[in-house]
Amino acid sequence: MKTTIPERIAIVKQELGIDEDTEFGKLCGMSKSVANQLQSGLIKSFAPRYAYKLEETTGFSARWMML
């Protein structure tokens, strides 16, 4: 079963013990606003620059985040 971007973000946040959008955004190099929009589904794709930054800082697959 394919997961959505908001579901994948929730998985990452849960695994890392992150509650705040601001903290998730910092891991990806994005603003809190962009993090909120991704989680709410307003933005439909996870930009490569954010995905690779997340991979660099946490080890979560950039490819998986961009599915």
Secondary structure, DSSP 4 states (H G I P E B T S, - for coil): -PPPHHHHHHHHHHHHT---HHHHHHHHT--HHHHHHHHHTSS-S--HHHHHHHHHHH---HHHHH-
